[in-house]
Amino acid sequence: EEGPDANTMSLFRDGERISRPQPIPEILKGKPLFPMITFKNLTVQVNFGPLPLAELPFKCRMINDAAEEDVSRIKYPEPSDGRPEVLFPVFLPGEGTFHWLDWFLKEHPEFTEISDRKMADWCTKSGIKRAWRDATRHSNDKPEMNFGIYALDDGSAKKTLLAAAGLQNRNIVVMEVQGNLSKSERAQALHILATPGLKRAAKVLLGEPSPDYRQHVKDGLLKEKQARLEKANAQTEEAPAVELTEQEQGIWFRRDPVPDVSPFVLGNCLANLTLPSKAEGFEEVTFGWRPESEASDYLRKWIKEKKIDTRLEDLEPTNWFKERWQVWQMELQTWQRKQVEYKEKQKMVAMQQQQGQMNQQNPQNQQKTLTNGENGSVEGKDSKQAPEEEDPEMKDAVEDCTDMLQQLREEIEVQDTDVFSVEDICDVGDGKPLFAAFNFEDWAMLSLRVEMNLLIHAFKHDCGDPDRTGIHPEFIPFYFGKYFRRNFSPKFYGVNTMEELIGLIDDTLVLCGRVVESQVSVELETNEVFVALAEDARRIRQRKLNSGDMSVNLQINIPQDGQFSQGQCCGQMQQMYGQGYGQCCGNMGGCCCNMGCGYNNMGGCCGNMGGCNMGCMDGWGNNMCGMANNMDGCNMGCGCNCSNACGGCDVSMGQAAGSAAGCDGKSAEGTQASQVQDQQMQHQQLQ
C-alpha cells in the first residue's frame, strides 16, 4: 500500500512485466477485481493454484493461497441427496416465466441462472457495447445480442458456459421459455449436461399459480401502484395508501412490454410444444401448480388459441397454390374474352338491323319531282296524295317502348335460367355466356370469391397443421399479400371491416368461431361454380336496385398498388384485341385508355387513331361519355359505333369532340358510310 506500484494493475508474460503499471480507479480500490481478456484469437489459461506458473519479481498470494481476511466465503445449503441439481422450469410465454425466476432466485440463492437474458446482462455490465436496432425477433427469452463478438452473438459462449457449469458442484437453472417446451431443444441441453452426478429435473408450472406466487404478484402490483401515486403526489408530504381493485387482485401474472417469445417466432413453433417426461432423460418431473392431467389440457387449449391469434411469418406459397393460381388466371382471361366477343357480335347484329330499317325508310321518304323547263319550277305530281309526315316525338316514344319491352323480355328469360343447372357457362343458349351481363363490379366480386377460397385452402395445405382450419380475419390482408403479392383491404370493396366483406360473399366464406373458413370444396377441377355464385348475387342485387334499395350498390375502388388481377390477365390479349384492351381491363374502367370498343383502333370506333388518349371508357369498351377526346391533335371522331352510358349514340357529341380537338375531326354524320363499312369488316373478322 506504500510502494510506487501500490493500487496498480500490471500485465506479466512468463514472469516479465510487459506493460506499465496502471492505477486502479478510486471506486474499485478495496474491491475484488476479475480479469477480462480482450485479445482476440488467443488461448488463455487461468491459474487458480497456490503457486504462480512463473517466478515474479515480487511476492504475492494466489487465489488458492489467499489470506482468510482477504476473502469472504459464501456457503450454500448442501443438496438433500448430496448431488447438484440442474432445474428446467417449463412455462408458457407470458405466464410467469422470468418474474417467477427472479422470485425463485431470491428465495433460493444457491441456484445460478444460465440463460440468454443473463448472458446479455453479464456482457452489458462488463462494458461490452450493444448495437441496438429494430429487431422483430427480440424478446426476453432470446434478446438480440448484437455485441459484435461472434461467440456471444451466435450463442456458442452460452453453450460453453453451460458445459462448464455441469463440471462444478453447484445448482443451476436453465431458463429457456421456448427451448424448455420443445422436445428437441430439451434433448440438446440434456446432452450438454450429461455429466455424471448431476440431478436433472424439470418443473412444469402451467395454469393457475400457487397461492404463494399469487401473493408475490399482488405485492408487486401494490408496490407499483403505490409508487405511481407517490410520484403523482410528489409535492405533498404523504401519499395515501392504495389498495388493489377486484380486477387487479384476479391477475395471475405480471406482464412485460417486451414479450417472452417474439410473435415472429412463436407462430412457427406452436406445433412443436410439448411437456417433458422422464423418458427424455429427466430423473424427476414435477408439476408445481396443477396436476399433470390439468396441465396437459391447459397446454392443449392454449396452443389451439394461440394458433388462431398468431401469424405464420415464414409461410410461403407452395407449388400447390401456384398451379391453381395459374389455372384461375387462364380461366378468367378466357371468360372475359368470350364476353367481349359476344357483346361485339350483339353490336354488329344491332347495327345491321338498324341499317336495314334505314334502307327501308329511305324509299318511303323520297318524293317524286318534276322539273318545269320554262320557268325552272319544280312540282310534285303526287303531292296531293303524299301521306302526312309522322310525328318525330311519337316515333321516338314508340321506339323507346319497344326497347323497354325487349329488355323486359330478355330479363325474364335470364331470370328463368337456373344458374346452378347450366352445363356450359360459356353458352347458355344462342352462344350467350352466363356472364354476359357482368360489369366491372361483377368481375371484381368473382375474383374476390375465387381468391379468398384459394387463399383459405392454400393456407390449410401449406401450414400442414390440422388445427388451423381457417384464417383469423385480422390476418387475411397479411396472408393475401404473401400469396398474391398485392395489397388488400376491405375498403377496396366499400366496407370497413373483414366481417362486412365476408358478408358480401357469404356464399363462399363463413366466419366459424374466430376464423374464416371456405364453404366451397377444394376438390373442384374448375372455378365455374364461382361464376354461378357471382351471377346469382348479381341478379339478387339487381332486383333490389330495381325496387329502389340502393344500399346494395357496390362501391369498389381498388388502387393501383392493389390492382385487380384481371388487368394482368387481359393484358396478355394485346395481340388479338389491340394494345389498349389490356390497359382498360387492367384499370377496371373509370379511366381513359387507348381502346376502340374493346378491340384495336380500326373501323372508326372510339379510340386513338394515332395519338395519345381518347374517351373515358367503362372498362369493357363502351364509351361512357359518348364522345372521344384527342390529346395530341390527331384525327378523332365518335359516331354511332360507340354506345354511351345512357345506352344510345350521340352524334352531336361526336361532332363536338372532333371540333374541340382543334383539327380536322370528322363528324359522325359525315362519316356514317365509312363507319358502316368498317364495322362490316370487323364483323367478318369475328366470324
PAKE-352605 format. One record per residue (C-alpha): x, y, z. Coordinates in Angstrom, 1 decimal, padded with zeros to 4 digits, always signed. Layout:
<recs>
u X v Y w Z
...
</recs>
This chain:
<recs>
u +000.0 v +000.0 w +000.0
u +003.0 v +002.3 w +000.3
u +005.2 v +001.4 w -002.7
u +005.2 v +003.2 w -006.0
u +003.1 v +000.4 w -007.6
u +000.5 v +000.3 w -004.9
u -003.1 v +000.1 w -006.1
u -002.0 v -000.5 w -009.7
u -002.5 v -003.3 w -012.2
u +000.2 v -004.8 w -014.4
u +000.4 v -007.4 w -017.1
u +003.2 v -010.0 w -017.0
u +004.2 v -012.6 w -019.5
u +006.4 v -015.5 w -018.4
u +007.2 v -013.6 w -015.3
u +008.3 v -010.4 w -017.1
u +006.3 v -007.2 w -017.0
u +005.1 v -006.2 w -020.5
u +003.1 v -003.1 w -019.6
u +003.4 v -000.1 w -017.3
u +001.5 v -000.3 w -014.0
u -002.0 v +001.2 w -014.5
u -003.6 v +002.9 w -011.5
u -006.8 v +001.4 w -010.2
u -009.8 v +003.8 w -010.2
u -010.9 v +005.0 w -006.8
u -014.3 v +003.3 w -007.0
u -012.6 v -000.1 w -007.4
u -010.0 v +000.2 w -004.7
u -010.5 v -002.4 w -002.0
u -013.0 v -004.4 w -004.1
u -012.5 v -007.9 w -005.7
u -011.3 v -007.5 w -009.3
u -012.0 v -010.0 w -012.1
u -009.6 v -010.1 w -015.1
u -011.1 v -009.5 w -018.5
u -009.1 v -010.6 w -021.6
u -009.9 v -008.5 w -024.7
u -007.4 v -010.0 w -027.1
u -008.7 v -012.0 w -030.0
u -007.6 v -015.4 w -031.3
u -005.8 v -016.3 w -028.1
u -006.0 v -019.2 w -025.8
u -006.0 v -018.2 w -022.1
u -005.0 v -020.4 w -019.2
u -006.3 v -019.3 w -015.8
u -004.2 v -020.4 w -012.8
u -006.2 v -020.8 w -009.6
u -003.4 v -022.8 w -007.9
u -001.4 v -021.8 w -004.8
u +001.8 v -021.1 w -006.7
u +002.5 v -019.0 w -009.9
u +003.4 v -020.7 w -013.1
u +006.5 v -018.4 w -013.5
u +008.6 v -016.6 w -010.9
u +007.6 v -013.0 w -010.4
u +009.9 v -010.1 w -009.4
u +007.7 v -009.7 w -006.2
u +005.9 v -011.9 w -003.8
u +002.1 v -012.1 w -003.8
u -000.6 v -014.6 w -002.8
u -002.5 v -016.6 w -005.4
u -006.3 v -017.1 w -005.1
u -006.0 v -020.6 w -003.7
u -003.5 v -019.3 w -001.1
u -005.4 v -016.1 w -000.2
u -005.5 v -015.0 w +003.4
u -008.7 v -015.5 w +005.3
u -009.1 v -011.8 w +005.9
u -008.8 v -011.1 w +002.1
u -011.7 v -013.3 w +001.1
u -015.3 v -013.9 w +002.0
u -016.8 v -017.3 w +001.8
u -020.4 v -017.9 w +000.7
u -021.9 v -021.1 w +002.0
u -024.9 v -022.6 w +000.2
u -027.0 v -025.3 w +001.7
u -026.0 v -028.8 w +000.6
u -028.4 v -030.7 w -001.7
u -030.6 v -033.1 w +000.0
u -029.1 v -036.1 w -001.7
u -025.6 v -034.6 w -002.0
u -025.8 v -034.0 w -005.8
u -026.0 v -030.6 w -007.5
u -029.3 v -030.0 w -009.3
u -030.0 v -028.7 w -012.9
u -033.5 v -027.3 w -013.0
u -035.5 v -026.9 w -016.2
u -038.6 v -024.6 w -015.5
u -041.4 v -025.1 w -018.0
u -043.7 v -022.1 w -018.6
u -046.0 v -020.8 w -021.3
u -044.9 v -017.4 w -022.8
u -046.3 v -014.5 w -020.9
u -047.4 v -016.6 w -017.8
u -044.8 v -016.2 w -015.0
u -041.5 v -017.0 w -016.7
u -038.8 v -014.5 w -015.7
u -040.9 v -012.9 w -013.0
u -041.2 v -016.3 w -011.3
u -037.5 v -016.9 w -011.9
u -036.4 v -013.7 w -010.2
u -038.7 v -014.6 w -007.2
u -037.3 v -018.1 w -007.2
u -033.7 v -017.0 w -007.2
u -034.4 v -014.6 w -004.3
u -035.9 v -017.4 w -002.3
u -033.2 v -019.9 w -003.4
u -029.8 v -018.0 w -003.8
u -027.9 v -021.3 w -004.1
u -029.1 v -021.5 w -007.8
u -027.4 v -019.7 w -010.6
u -029.3 v -018.7 w -013.7
u -027.9 v -019.6 w -017.2
u -030.0 v -018.0 w -020.0
u -029.6 v -015.7 w -022.9
u -031.1 v -012.9 w -020.8
u -028.4 v -013.4 w -018.1
u -025.7 v -013.6 w -020.8
u -026.8 v -010.2 w -022.2
u -026.9 v -008.8 w -018.7
u -023.4 v -010.0 w -017.9
u -022.0 v -008.6 w -021.2
u -023.6 v -005.2 w -020.6
u -022.3 v -005.0 w -017.0
u -018.8 v -005.9 w -018.4
u -018.8 v -002.8 w -020.6
u -019.4 v -004.6 w -023.9
u -021.5 v -002.2 w -026.0
u -024.5 v -003.5 w -027.9
u -025.5 v -002.2 w -031.3
u -029.3 v -001.6 w -030.9
u -031.5 v -002.0 w -033.8
u -035.2 v -002.6 w -034.6
u -035.4 v -006.4 w -034.3
u -038.6 v -008.2 w -035.0
u -037.4 v -011.3 w -033.1
u -036.3 v -009.5 w -029.9
u -037.7 v -011.0 w -026.7
u -036.9 v -011.7 w -023.1
u -036.2 v -015.3 w -024.0
u -034.0 v -014.6 w -027.0
u -032.7 v -011.0 w -026.7
u -030.9 v -009.6 w -029.7
u -027.2 v -009.7 w -028.7
u -025.6 v -007.6 w -031.4
u -022.4 v -007.2 w -029.4
u -020.2 v -007.7 w -032.5
u -018.5 v -010.8 w -030.9
u -019.2 v -013.9 w -032.8
u -019.1 v -016.3 w -029.8
u -021.7 v -014.1 w -028.0
u -024.0 v -013.3 w -030.9
u -024.4 v -016.9 w -032.1
u -024.9 v -018.4 w -028.6
u -021.8 v -020.6 w -028.6
u -020.5 v -018.8 w -025.5
u -023.6 v -019.8 w -023.5
u -023.3 v -023.4 w -024.6
u -019.6 v -023.4 w -023.4
u -020.7 v -021.9 w -020.1
u -023.5 v -024.5 w -019.7
u -021.0 v -027.3 w -020.2
u -018.6 v -025.8 w -017.7
u -021.3 v -025.4 w -015.1
u -022.0 v -029.1 w -015.3
u -018.5 v -029.8 w -014.1
u -018.9 v -027.6 w -011.0
u -020.6 v -028.7 w -007.8
u -023.3 v -026.1 w -007.9
u -027.1 v -025.8 w -008.7
u -028.1 v -024.1 w -011.9
u -031.4 v -023.0 w -013.5
u -031.6 v -023.5 w -017.3
u -034.1 v -020.8 w -018.3
u -035.3 v -021.2 w -021.9
u -039.0 v -020.4 w -022.4
u -039.2 v -021.8 w -025.9
u -036.5 v -024.4 w -025.6
u -037.9 v -026.0 w -022.4
u -041.2 v -026.5 w -024.2
u -039.5 v -028.2 w -027.2
u -038.6 v -031.8 w -027.1
u -035.7 v -031.5 w -029.5
u -034.1 v -028.5 w -027.7
u -034.5 v -030.2 w -024.3
u -032.6 v -033.1 w -025.7
u -029.8 v -030.9 w -026.8
u -029.5 v -029.3 w -023.4
u -029.6 v -032.6 w -021.6
u -026.8 v -033.9 w -023.9
u -024.6 v -030.9 w -022.9
u -025.4 v -031.5 w -019.2
u -024.6 v -035.3 w -019.3
u -022.0 v -035.0 w -016.6
u -022.3 v -037.9 w -014.1
u -023.5 v -036.9 w -010.7
u -025.9 v -034.1 w -011.8
u -029.6 v -034.4 w -010.9
u -031.6 v -033.2 w -013.9
u -035.1 v -032.2 w -013.0
u -038.0 v -030.5 w -014.8
u -040.6 v -028.3 w -013.1
u -043.8 v -027.7 w -015.0
u -045.6 v -024.5 w -014.0
u -048.8 v -024.2 w -016.0
u -052.3 v -023.0 w -015.2
u -053.4 v -021.1 w -012.1
u -050.3 v -020.3 w -009.9
u -049.8 v -021.4 w -006.4
u -051.0 v -019.2 w -003.5
u -047.5 v -018.1 w -002.5
u -046.7 v -016.9 w -006.0
u -050.0 v -015.2 w -006.4
u -049.3 v -013.3 w -003.2
u -046.0 v -012.3 w -004.6
u -047.7 v -010.9 w -007.7
u -050.2 v -008.9 w -005.6
u -047.4 v -007.4 w -003.5
u -045.5 v -006.4 w -006.7
u -048.7 v -004.8 w -008.2
u -049.4 v -003.0 w -004.9
u -045.8 v -001.5 w -004.8
u -046.0 v -000.3 w -008.4
u -049.4 v +001.3 w -007.8
u -048.2 v +003.0 w -004.6
u -045.0 v +004.2 w -006.4
u -047.1 v +005.8 w -009.2
u -049.3 v +007.5 w -006.6
u -046.4 v +008.9 w -004.7
u -044.8 v +010.2 w -007.9
u -048.1 v +011.9 w -008.9
u -048.3 v +013.5 w -005.4
u -044.6 v +014.3 w -005.1
u -045.4 v +017.8 w -003.9
u -047.5 v +016.6 w -001.0
u -045.9 v +015.4 w +002.2
u -047.5 v +012.0 w +002.4
u -049.4 v +009.9 w -000.2
u -052.4 v +007.9 w +000.9
u -052.2 v +004.2 w +001.0
u -053.6 v +002.3 w -002.0
u -055.4 v -000.9 w -002.4
u -055.9 v -003.3 w -005.3
u -059.2 v -003.4 w -007.1
u -061.1 v -006.6 w -007.5
u -059.9 v -006.9 w -011.1
u -056.2 v -006.3 w -010.1
u -056.5 v -009.0 w -007.4
u -057.5 v -011.5 w -010.0
u -054.3 v -011.0 w -012.0
u -052.2 v -014.2 w -012.1
u -049.2 v -012.9 w -014.0
u -047.4 v -009.6 w -014.4
u -046.9 v -008.5 w -018.0
u -043.7 v -007.0 w -019.6
u -043.7 v -004.6 w -022.5
u -041.2 v -006.9 w -024.2
u -042.7 v -010.4 w -025.0
u -041.2 v -013.5 w -023.6
u -041.2 v -015.1 w -027.1
u -041.4 v -013.0 w -030.2
u -044.6 v -013.4 w -032.1
u -042.5 v -013.7 w -035.2
u -041.0 v -016.9 w -033.7
u -044.0 v -018.2 w -031.7
u -046.3 v -018.9 w -034.7
u -043.8 v -021.3 w -036.2
u -043.0 v -023.3 w -033.1
u -046.6 v -023.8 w -031.7
u -046.9 v -027.2 w -033.3
u -043.7 v -028.5 w -031.5
u -044.6 v -027.5 w -027.9
u -044.8 v -030.5 w -025.5
u -044.4 v -031.2 w -021.8
u -041.2 v -033.0 w -020.6
u -041.2 v -036.6 w -019.4
u -038.8 v -039.0 w -017.7
u -038.3 v -040.9 w -020.9
u -036.3 v -037.9 w -022.3
u -033.6 v -038.3 w -019.6
u -035.0 v -036.4 w -016.6
u -034.7 v -038.0 w -013.2
u -037.6 v -036.0 w -011.9
u -040.6 v -034.2 w -013.5
u -042.8 v -032.3 w -011.1
u -045.9 v -030.2 w -011.6
u -045.7 v -027.2 w -009.3
u -049.1 v -025.5 w -009.9
u -051.5 v -028.0 w -011.4
u -051.6 v -031.8 w -011.8
u -050.3 v -033.4 w -014.9
u -053.7 v -034.0 w -016.5
u -054.8 v -030.4 w -015.9
u -051.5 v -029.0 w -017.1
u -051.7 v -031.1 w -020.3
u -055.2 v -030.0 w -021.0
u -054.3 v -026.4 w -020.3
u -051.3 v -026.6 w -022.8
u -053.5 v -028.1 w -025.5
u -056.2 v -025.3 w -025.2
u -053.5 v -022.6 w -025.0
u -051.8 v -023.9 w -028.2
u -055.2 v -024.0 w -030.0
u -056.0 v -020.4 w -029.1
u -052.5 v -019.2 w -030.0
u -052.7 v -020.8 w -033.4
u -055.7 v -018.5 w -034.1
u -054.1 v -015.3 w -032.7
u -050.6 v -015.8 w -034.1
u -049.4 v -015.4 w -037.7
u -047.1 v -017.7 w -039.5
u -044.4 v -015.2 w -040.5
u -042.3 v -017.6 w -042.5
u -045.1 v -019.2 w -044.5
u -044.5 v -019.1 w -048.3
u -046.7 v -020.2 w -051.2
u -046.0 v -023.7 w -052.5
u -046.4 v -025.2 w -056.0
u -049.9 v -026.4 w -054.9
u -051.1 v -022.8 w -054.8
u -049.1 v -021.6 w -057.8
u -050.6 v -024.3 w -060.1
u -054.2 v -023.4 w -059.1
u -053.5 v -019.7 w -059.4
u -052.3 v -020.1 w -063.0
u -055.4 v -022.1 w -063.8
u -057.6 v -019.4 w -062.5
u -055.8 v -016.7 w -064.4
u -056.3 v -018.5 w -067.7
u -059.9 v -019.2 w -067.0
u -060.6 v -015.5 w -066.2
u -058.8 v -014.5 w -069.4
u -060.9 v -016.9 w -071.5
u -064.2 v -015.8 w -069.9
u -063.5 v -012.1 w -070.4
u -062.5 v -012.6 w -074.0
u -065.8 v -014.5 w -074.6
u -067.8 v -011.8 w -073.1
u -066.2 v -009.2 w -075.3
u -066.8 v -011.4 w -078.4
u -070.4 v -011.9 w -077.5
u -071.0 v -008.1 w -076.9
u -069.3 v -007.3 w -080.2
u -071.5 v -009.8 w -082.1
u -074.6 v -008.3 w -080.5
u -073.5 v -004.8 w -081.6
u -072.9 v -006.0 w -085.1
u -076.4 v -007.6 w -085.3
u -078.0 v -004.4 w -083.9
u -076.1 v -002.2 w -086.4
u -077.2 v -004.5 w -089.3
u -080.8 v -004.3 w -088.2
u -080.6 v -000.5 w -087.9
u -079.1 v -000.3 w -091.3
u -081.9 v -002.4 w -092.8
u -084.5 v -000.2 w -091.2
u -082.9 v +002.9 w -092.6
u -082.8 v +001.3 w -096.1
u -086.5 v +000.5 w -095.9
u -087.4 v +004.0 w -094.7
u -085.4 v +005.9 w -097.4
u -087.7 v +005.0 w -100.4
u -090.8 v +006.0 w -098.5
u -089.4 v +009.4 w -097.6
u -088.3 v +010.2 w -101.1
u -090.7 v +012.4 w -103.1
u -091.1 v +012.3 w -106.9
u -090.4 v +015.7 w -108.5
u -091.0 v +017.2 w -111.9
u -088.9 v +020.0 w -113.4
u -090.6 v +022.8 w -115.4
u -088.1 v +023.6 w -118.2
u -089.6 v +027.0 w -119.0
u -089.7 v +028.7 w -115.6
u -087.4 v +026.3 w -113.7
u -090.1 v +025.4 w -111.1
u -090.4 v +022.0 w -109.6
u -093.8 v +020.4 w -108.9
u -094.6 v +017.2 w -107.2
u -097.0 v +015.2 w -109.2
u -098.2 v +013.2 w -106.3
u -098.0 v +016.0 w -103.8
u -101.7 v +015.8 w -103.1
u -101.5 v +012.0 w -102.5
u -098.4 v +012.2 w -100.2
u -099.0 v +010.8 w -096.7
u -098.8 v +013.1 w -093.7
u -095.4 v +013.4 w -092.1
u -095.1 v +011.2 w -089.0
u -094.6 v +013.0 w -085.6
u -090.9 v +012.5 w -084.6
u -091.7 v +012.6 w -080.9
u -094.4 v +009.9 w -081.2
u -091.9 v +007.8 w -083.2
u -089.2 v +008.1 w -080.5
u -091.7 v +007.2 w -077.8
u -092.8 v +004.1 w -079.7
u -089.2 v +003.1 w -080.2
u -088.5 v +003.6 w -076.5
u -091.4 v +001.5 w -075.5
u -090.3 v -001.2 w -077.9
u -086.8 v -001.2 w -076.5
u -088.1 v -001.4 w -072.9
u -090.4 v -004.3 w -073.8
u -087.5 v -006.1 w -075.5
u -085.3 v -005.6 w -072.4
u -088.1 v -006.8 w -070.2
u -088.4 v -010.0 w -072.3
u -084.6 v -010.6 w -072.1
u -084.6 v -010.0 w -068.4
u -087.4 v -012.5 w -067.9
u -085.6 v -015.1 w -070.0
u -082.4 v -014.5 w -067.9
u -084.3 v -014.9 w -064.6
u -085.9 v -018.1 w -065.8
u -082.4 v -019.6 w -066.2
u -081.1 v -021.5 w -063.2
u -077.5 v -020.5 w -062.8
u -076.6 v -023.7 w -061.0
u -078.1 v -026.1 w -063.6
u -076.1 v -024.6 w -066.6
u -073.9 v -027.2 w -068.2
u -071.7 v -024.8 w -070.2
u -071.3 v -021.3 w -068.6
u -069.9 v -020.1 w -072.0
u -073.1 v -020.9 w -073.8
u -076.4 v -021.0 w -072.0
u -078.2 v -020.6 w -075.4
u -077.6 v -018.9 w -078.7
u -073.9 v -018.5 w -077.9
u -074.7 v -016.3 w -074.8
u -072.4 v -016.8 w -071.8
u -073.7 v -016.9 w -068.3
u -071.5 v -013.9 w -067.5
u -072.7 v -011.8 w -070.4
u -074.2 v -009.1 w -068.2
u -071.1 v -008.9 w -065.9
u -069.8 v -005.4 w -065.3
u -066.7 v -004.3 w -063.6
u -068.2 v -004.9 w -060.1
u -069.2 v -008.4 w -061.0
u -065.8 v -009.4 w -062.3
u -064.3 v -007.9 w -059.1
u -066.6 v -009.9 w -056.9
u -066.0 v -013.1 w -058.9
u -062.2 v -012.7 w -058.5
u -062.7 v -012.0 w -054.8
u -064.6 v -015.2 w -054.3
u -062.0 v -017.3 w -056.2
u -059.0 v -015.7 w -054.5
u -060.4 v -015.9 w -051.0
u -061.4 v -019.6 w -051.5
u -057.9 v -020.3 w -052.9
u -056.2 v -018.4 w -050.1
u -058.0 v -020.3 w -047.3
u -057.3 v -023.8 w -048.9
u -053.7 v -022.9 w -049.7
u -053.1 v -021.7 w -046.1
u -054.5 v -025.0 w -044.8
u -052.4 v -027.0 w -047.2
u -049.1 v -025.2 w -046.8
u -049.1 v -024.9 w -043.0
u -049.8 v -028.6 w -042.7
u -051.5 v -028.2 w -039.3
u -054.9 v -029.9 w -038.8
u -055.7 v -027.4 w -036.0
u -055.5 v -024.5 w -038.4
u -058.8 v -024.8 w -040.2
u -059.0 v -021.2 w -041.3
u -057.5 v -017.7 w -041.0
u -058.3 v -015.1 w -038.4
u -060.0 v -012.1 w -040.1
u -057.3 v -009.7 w -038.9
u -054.6 v -011.8 w -040.7
u -056.3 v -012.1 w -044.1
u -054.6 v -009.0 w -045.6
u -051.2 v -010.3 w -044.4
u -051.6 v -013.7 w -046.0
u -053.2 v -012.2 w -049.1
u -050.0 v -010.1 w -049.6
u -047.8 v -013.2 w -049.1
u -049.7 v -015.3 w -051.7
u -050.9 v -012.8 w -054.3
u -048.2 v -010.1 w -053.9
u -050.8 v -007.4 w -053.7
u -052.2 v -005.1 w -051.1
u -055.6 v -005.9 w -049.7
u -058.1 v -004.1 w -047.7
u -061.9 v -004.3 w -047.1
u -062.1 v -000.7 w -048.0
u -061.3 v -001.6 w -051.6
u -064.8 v -003.1 w -051.7
u -066.7 v -000.3 w -050.0
u -066.7 v -001.8 w -046.4
u -064.7 v -001.1 w -043.3
u -064.2 v -004.5 w -041.7
u -063.4 v -008.0 w -042.8
u -066.6 v -009.2 w -041.2
u -068.6 v -006.9 w -043.6
u -066.5 v -008.1 w -046.5
u -067.3 v -011.7 w -045.6
u -071.0 v -010.8 w -045.6
u -070.7 v -009.7 w -049.3
u -069.5 v -013.2 w -050.3
u -071.2 v -015.3 w -047.6
u -071.9 v -017.9 w -050.3
u -068.2 v -018.6 w -050.4
u -066.8 v -017.8 w -046.9
u -068.1 v -018.2 w -043.4
u -066.9 v -016.9 w -040.1
u -066.7 v -020.1 w -038.0
u -065.9 v -019.2 w -034.4
u -062.9 v -016.8 w -034.7
u -061.6 v -017.9 w -038.1
u -062.7 v -017.6 w -041.7
u -063.4 v -020.9 w -043.5
u -064.4 v -021.7 w -047.0
u -067.7 v -023.3 w -047.9
u -066.5 v -024.5 w -051.3
u -064.7 v -027.8 w -051.7
u -061.0 v -027.8 w -052.6
u -061.6 v -030.7 w -055.0
u -063.2 v -028.6 w -057.7
u -061.5 v -029.0 w -061.1
u -062.6 v -025.6 w -062.4
u -063.9 v -022.3 w -061.0
u -067.2 v -022.4 w -062.9
u -069.2 v -022.6 w -059.6
u -067.9 v -019.2 w -058.6
u -069.3 v -017.7 w -061.9
u -072.7 v -019.2 w -061.0
u -072.5 v -017.7 w -057.5
u -071.5 v -014.3 w -058.9
u -074.3 v -014.3 w -061.4
u -076.8 v -015.3 w -058.8
u -075.6 v -012.5 w -056.5
u -075.8 v -010.0 w -059.4
u -079.4 v -010.9 w -060.1
u -080.4 v -010.5 w -056.5
u -078.6 v -007.2 w -056.3
u -080.2 v -006.0 w -059.5
u -083.7 v -006.9 w -058.3
u -083.1 v -004.9 w -055.1
u -081.8 v -001.9 w -057.1
u -084.8 v -002.0 w -059.3
u -087.1 v -001.9 w -056.3
u -085.3 v +001.2 w -055.0
u -082.9 v -000.4 w -052.5
u -079.7 v +001.5 w -053.1
u -077.9 v +000.1 w -050.1
u -076.8 v -003.0 w -052.0
u -075.0 v -000.9 w -054.6
u -071.3 v -001.9 w -054.6
u -068.6 v +000.8 w -054.1
u -065.4 v -000.9 w -055.4
u -062.3 v +001.2 w -055.6
u -059.1 v -000.8 w -055.9
u -055.9 v +001.4 w -056.0
u -053.0 v +001.0 w -058.3
u -050.9 v -000.9 w -055.8
u -053.8 v -003.3 w -055.1
u -054.7 v -003.6 w -058.7
u -057.4 v -006.0 w -059.7
u -055.8 v -009.1 w -061.1
u -058.0 v -009.3 w -064.3
u -055.9 v -006.4 w -065.7
u -052.9 v -008.7 w -065.7
u -054.8 v -011.4 w -067.5
u -056.4 v -009.1 w -070.0
u -053.0 v -007.5 w -070.7
u -051.9 v -010.8 w -072.3
u -054.6 v -010.4 w -075.0
u -053.0 v -007.4 w -076.7
u -052.1 v -009.1 w -079.9
u -055.6 v -010.2 w -080.6
u -057.6 v -007.2 w -079.3
u -055.2 v -004.4 w -079.5
u -052.8 v -002.8 w -077.1
u -055.4 v -000.7 w -075.3
u -057.6 v -003.7 w -074.3
u -055.4 v -004.9 w -071.6
u -054.8 v -001.4 w -070.2
u -058.6 v -000.8 w -070.0
u -059.4 v -004.0 w -068.3
u -056.4 v -003.8 w -066.0
u -057.5 v -000.4 w -064.7
u -061.1 v -001.7 w -064.2
u -062.7 v +001.1 w -066.1
u -063.2 v +004.6 w -064.9
u -060.1 v +005.7 w -066.7
u -059.1 v +006.8 w -070.2
u -057.2 v +004.3 w -072.4
u -056.3 v +003.6 w -075.9
u -059.2 v +001.4 w -076.9
u -061.9 v +001.2 w -079.6
u -065.0 v -000.6 w -078.2
u -062.9 v -003.5 w -076.8
u -060.9 v -004.0 w -080.0
u -058.0 v -002.4 w -081.6
u -058.2 v +001.0 w -083.3
u -059.9 v +000.1 w -086.5
u -063.3 v +000.6 w -088.1
u -064.0 v +004.1 w -086.9
u -064.7 v +003.1 w -083.3
u -064.0 v +005.5 w -080.5
u -060.3 v +005.3 w -079.8
u -057.0 v +006.9 w -080.5
u -056.3 v +006.9 w -084.2
u -052.6 v +007.6 w -083.9
u -052.3 v +010.0 w -080.9
u -052.5 v +009.6 w -077.2
u -055.6 v +009.4 w -075.1
u -059.2 v +009.1 w -076.1
u -062.6 v +008.8 w -074.5
u -063.4 v +007.8 w -070.9
u -064.2 v +004.1 w -071.1
u -066.3 v +001.9 w -068.7
u -063.7 v -000.9 w -068.7
u -065.4 v -003.0 w -071.3
u -065.3 v -001.0 w -074.5
u -068.4 v +001.3 w -074.0
u -067.8 v +005.0 w -074.2
u -069.4 v +006.3 w -071.0
u -069.3 v +009.9 w -072.3
u -070.5 v +009.2 w -075.8
u -067.5 v +011.2 w -077.2
u -063.8 v +010.8 w -077.9
u -061.1 v +013.3 w -077.0
u -057.9 v +013.9 w -078.8
u -054.9 v +014.9 w -076.7
u -052.3 v +015.5 w -079.4
u -054.3 v +017.0 w -082.3
u -054.8 v +013.8 w -084.3
u -057.9 v +012.9 w -086.3
u -060.6 v +011.9 w -083.9
u -064.3 v +011.3 w -084.1
u -067.1 v +009.4 w -082.5
u -070.1 v +008.2 w -084.3
u -072.9 v +005.7 w -083.9
u -070.3 v +002.9 w -083.3
u -069.8 v +003.9 w -079.7
u -072.5 v +003.3 w -077.1
u -072.7 v +005.8 w -074.2
u -073.7 v +005.2 w -070.6
u -077.3 v +006.1 w -071.5
u -077.5 v +003.2 w -074.0
u -077.6 v +005.2 w -077.2
u -075.4 v +007.0 w -079.7
u -074.9 v +010.7 w -079.6
u -074.0 v +012.1 w -083.0
u -073.8 v +015.7 w -081.7
u -071.1 v +014.7 w -079.2
u -069.1 v +013.1 w -081.8
u -069.2 v +016.3 w -083.8
u -068.2 v +018.3 w -080.8
u -065.3 v +016.1 w -080.0
u -063.9 v +016.3 w -083.4
u -064.1 v +020.1 w -083.4
u -062.9 v +020.6 w -079.9
u -059.6 v +018.9 w -080.7
u -058.6 v +021.8 w -083.0
u -058.0 v +019.6 w -086.0
u -060.0 v +018.0 w -088.9
u -062.2 v +015.8 w -086.8
u -064.8 v +014.0 w -088.8
u -068.4 v +014.2 w -087.6
u -070.5 v +011.1 w -087.1
u -073.0 v +012.2 w -089.7
u -070.3 v +012.8 w -092.4
u -068.5 v +009.5 w -091.8
u -071.6 v +007.3 w -091.4
u -071.0 v +005.3 w -094.6
u -067.3 v +004.7 w -093.9
u -068.1 v +003.6 w -090.4
u -070.7 v +001.1 w -091.5
u -068.2 v -000.3 w -093.9
u -065.5 v -000.6 w -091.2
u -068.0 v -002.3 w -088.9
u -068.8 v -004.9 w -091.5
u -065.1 v -005.6 w -091.8
u -064.9 v -006.2 w -088.1
u -067.9 v -008.5 w -088.2
u -066.2 v -010.6 w -090.9
u -063.1 v -010.9 w -088.7
u -065.2 v -012.1 w -085.8
u -066.8 v -014.8 w -087.9
</recs>
